[in-house]
């Protein structure tokens, strides 16, 4: 399959990996310490050699900063270019800039012939907040929207770059696990919590997450049929022990 363009979250919204951020900050601090030590050494012994070393370290430090700024600019331009392309193809959801239902169908049309040719199935996982309408009535729109946003953020963190996450509309999301069997898909599902904690401003409430799983049978010919079968599949029974002092939404 020719991989369709992945859709990163907006650079302003996507949380940076903690390890990468710490590494960058450590490198910046290290350069600063080395430059400061060398500057002090030059002030104590203002020789030509110390001057050359100090200027060289300062130049390298500035190059490091320029590279960091350049990469941030490139990242933002890449995101805007991909988002504009998908938006123009009606493949981008307005929610979190995720691929939408049309994108899922297009991806299925590409993946299904490949799966049949290689006899290598894939798995679709639908994760949703089934009682979102009841939650909206009881807790209000703001709480319901926070719950959907929280689910989206959890799924974005858990989904590998080799798979993809899409927004089917409302409080429903779809994950395609490529070259994966039904049994293997439960490794992914074990990482997805059965409930997500959402604050209403006073208390933290548990919102249940419903999961449906479908393995492509290597026979269906139409993407719409596969997606409909996923949505009509009975939800999995996932039991998760409640958190201490937790309240149901």
N, C-alpha and C positions, 0 to 999 in steps of 0.2 A: 504494500500500500504506500502511495506517496503521501506522507504525512501532511495533513492540513495544518495551516498555521496555528500555533498555539496562541492563546489570548492571555497575556499577562495582565494582572491587575494594574491599575494606574500606579505609576511610580510614587505618587503621593499617598496612595492608600495601601499598597502592598508592604507588609512588614518585612524588614530586612532580616536575613538569617542572623541570629545572635553571634554565631561563630565568626561569620564574615565581618560583622561590624566590630567585634572585639579585636580581630586580627588587624583590621585597618587602623583602629585607634591605637593599638600597641605599636604598629609600625610608625605611625605619626609621632607618638610619644618618643619612640626610640630615636628617630631622626632628630627630634628636637633636643633630646639630651646630648646626642653626639655633637650636634652643631653648637650647643651652648658650651660644652666642655672645650671644644676646639677654639671657640671665640675667646674664652677665658685664657686658654693657653697662648693665643696670639697676643692678647693684651699684656700678659706677663712677659712674653718673649716675642716682640714684634719683628721677627725675622722674615726674610723673603719666603722661605719654605713654609712657615706657618701661615703666612698670608695666602699663598697659593692653595694650601690645603683647606683653609677656611672658606675661600671663595669657591673652591670645587664642591665642598660639602653644601654650601648655601645653594649652589646651582642645582645639585642633585635633589635637595629638599624642595626647591621650587618646581622641579620637573615632576616630583612625586605628587605635589599638590595639583599641578596642571593635569596630570594623568587622571587623578581622581575626579576632577571637575569634568574633564572630557568624557570619561566613561558614563558619568551621570547624564550628560547632555545626549550622548548616543543612545542610552537606554530610553530616555524620554521620547526621542525621535522615533525609535523603533516601535515603541508602544503606540504612538499616535498613528504611525503608518499602518500597522496591523489593524488597529481599531477602525481606521477609516476604510480600509479594504473590506473588512467584514461588515461594517455598517452599510457600505454601498451594495453589498451582496445580500442584504437583509439577513445576515447570519449572526448579528450581534444583539444580545438582549440589552435592554436599558438597565438591567439589574446587575450591578457589579461588573459591567462590561464582560460578562461571560457569553460564550456561544449560546445560541438559542435553539429552539426546536427544529428550525430549518437546517441548522448546522448539523444537528444529530442525524437527521434524515439523509443529508448529503454524505456524511461520514459513513453511515450504514450502507449506502449505495456503493461506496468505494470498498468497504471492508468485506461485505458479504461475498462477492465473487472471489476475492482472495482467500477467504476462509474456506470456501467450497473447493477451490483448486488445491489448497495445501492440506485440506482436512484438519484445519487448525481452528477450533471454535474461539469465540470471544464471549464475554459476559457483559450484560447490561445490568446496572444496579440503579434502582430508583430510590432516592432517599427524600422523605417529605415530612412535613408536619400536617398530619391528616386532619387534626381538629383545629386548623388555623381559623376557620370561621367562628367556631365556638369561643376560641381564645380572643378573637377580635371583639366579639360581643361582650364577653365578661371583662376583659382587661383593657380594651381600647386599641385603636390603630397603632399608637406609638409602641406599645408593648409587643403587639403582633409583628410589626416591622422589625423591631429589635431581635425578636426570635428568629425570623427568617434570615436576617443579617448574620446572626450568630451561627446558624447552621451553615451558611455559605462560607464563612471564614474557617470553620472547622474542616469542611470538605476541601477547601483550597489548600489547607496545610497538609492534609492526608493524601491527596491525589498526586501520584507520580507524574513527572513530565512526559513519560512515555504513554500514559493514559490521558484521558481528557474529561473535564467536568463541564457540564452544560446546564443551563437554566431552562426548564420545560415550561415555566410559567407559574405564577402564584407562589406556593411554598414547596414546589416540586423541583428536584434536581436529578440529573442523570449522570452516571459515571460509566464510561466504556473501558473495560479492562481487556486490552488486546492480547491475543495469544494466551488465553486464560480459560481454565475449565471451571465448572460450577464449584468443585471442591476447593480449588485454589482461590476462588473469589472470597471464601470465608476468612482468609487471612486478612484481606482488606476490611471486611465487615467487622472483624474483631477489634479493629482500631477505631471504628466509628462508634461513638457512645450511643447508648439507647435513649438517653435523655441529655438535653443541654440545659445549662443553668443560665437563666435570664433574669436580670434585675428589673423590678417595677419601680425602683426608686426608694423602696422601703424594705422589701424582702427579695431574696433570690429564689425564684420559682423554677421547678423542673418542667421542661417541655419535652414530651415524648417524640422520638424520631422513628418513623416507620420505614422499613426497608422491604423492597421487592427485588428479586433476583431472577434473571432469565439468561440461560445459555443458548446461544444461537444453535439451532438444530441442523444447520447445514443444508436445509431443504427449502425454507421459505425464500421466495423470490422478490418480495416487495418490502421495502424498508418500513412503509406505513404499517404493514401487518406485524412486523417484529416489534415496533414500538408500541402498538396497541396491545399485543400479547403481554408485554412487560407491564403496562398499566393495569391490565386485567388479572395479573398474577396475584394469588393470595399473599398477603404480607407475612413476613417471617415473624415468629413469636420470639421476641428477644426480651429476656428478663434481666434486669439490672438492679442490684440492691440499691435502695434509696440512700441518698446522702443523709448524714445525721441532721436532724432538724429541718429537713427539706420540705417544701410545700409544692403541691401540684398546681400547675397553671390552669 
